[in-house]
């Protein structure tokens, strides 16, 4: 039987309702587990045990008064770039002046209002611009499945915390793969929703917040709360009362695309290819119609986005006092400095590749109900590296399969496809049409049924 810290959010709510466990008992068990594991994993920041226990006591009292809210007493972590009132937002870099946040960002506000207990913030790399647990501010985050390996990023701590059993609900952010990549490398479920589905502050093209959980059911449960409206997100979608927990899907007759060649980026590892093809075969055997998707993105698109993001980073970093610039992770400084010599025409051309990626992704996927793809072309890499290639001149070779769907605003999820020969998880990406977030959750739930039982979670004792 799972220990309290390993229970899903749905299981915890059932236990609380039956008076078989209390939020305070769960928080004590969770804090003890984090204390045992955190010296190895380094996934957390701003963990205040006393504050978490006090919030758990408030939730316990609400359950006793029959006043429990939607997520009453469920532990949750938030990526540290999602502001929580009174806690600084370092953005993963030692260059940040640590000023306490004035208010909760929308995801934090919705979770508190629903009675969830915020345990801590989770770590990220400098400015969220790495798919790595490497940071100039935080300790080096590691993959719970193999401590010598990287959890990925930029939602590094969130994915590591989820796999390590630091509670059931974790919230990350994603602008090029920052939820899906670490979810894939850590073997957890991560949903990048349609742009604007979950209000976020500040909003930005391609940037979303989303749940990272061990089960699709828990992600659906989180969506019932996270999608509630907030006027601070000027790019948010109109609120819809969607039946997020209605997850069953008949996959017979579904048209699924299989995308195995991005058109650029690192070559697809044979182990990754085999597992993604195996998933496609399982869907086909269950009655879906699977057809290949031709490459639809290009090196020009990737280089354009690189130029635009470099200039954005260079403007931000070069505006800092010299002594603070020196605190930024050297890899990021080197990468951003490439923006200094770019012309206005080059930056505008790079920005235009957002539209090119959007058009290409929508055109390539529109004839399918969903598309199956790898999350990353490679299996996890050494923990100390900034990226699989560790080369700031080739920083995005591993995001070729994830980046298009940020720009196209389509929902996409990572779910574990299986394991490498060395026991490392490999992610399957599920992509839906814009605004069909529920459809992606349903397809992911169908894959949970097809995939069958998984290996035991690491550090679960």
Number of C-alpha atoms within 10 A of each C-alpha: 5 9 12 22 25 26 19 22 27 15 15 25 21 13 16 20 15 10 11 9 16 23 28 20 15 24 26 16 17 21 20 13 21 21 10 12 19 16 11 14 22 22 34 27 19 14 16 13 15 10 14 19 21 14 23 28 19 17 25 22 17 16 19 14 9 10 12 19 15 17 24 26 32 29 29 25 28 30 27 27 22 23 25 23 14 12 17 18 22 23 22 27 22 19 23 19 11 12 11 14 15 12 13 18 21 26 26 23 17 21 23 20 14 20 21 26 26 25 28 24 27 30 36 39 31 27 21 23 22 26 29 34 35 29 26 18 20 23 19 23 35 30 33 27 22 18 14 14 23 32 39 39 34 34 36 37 36 38 41 34 32 28 29 25 27 29 29 26 27 30 29 33 28 24 22 26 32 31 34 36 35 35 37 31 33 34 32 25 30 32 33 34 32 27 28 25 26 26 28 30 21 14 17 14 14 20 23 29 30 28 28 35 31 28 20 27 21 20 25 23 19 28 23 18 20 25 25 17 20 20 11 14 18 14 18 20 16 11 14 10 8 12 12 19 18 12 18 13 14 12 18 13 13 17 18 26 25 23 22 21 20 24 15 19 20 18 15 18 12 13 16 26 17 15 20 25 19 14 21 23 15 15 22 19 13 14 15 18 19 21 16 13 19 14 15 19 23 17 14 14 21 22 16 22 22 24 23 22 19 25 25 14 21 20 15 13 21 15 10 13 10 11 9 16 18 14 15 22 21 13 18 24 20 16 22 23 17 17 21 13 9 14 12 10 9 16 20 13 18 24 18 15 20 22 15 19 23 19 15 17 22 19 11 17 20 14 13 19 18 22 26 25 27 30 32 29 26 21 23 26 20 19 22 17 19 26 26 22 15 14 15 17 12 16 21 23 20 24 23 25 25 28 24 28 27 26 24 23 24 24 25 30 32 32 31 26 26 24 19 16 8 9 11 20 24 32 34 30 29 26 31 27 23 17 17 18 24 20 21 28 30 23 23 28 19 18 21 17 10 14 15 7 8 12 9 7 17 14 14 15 10
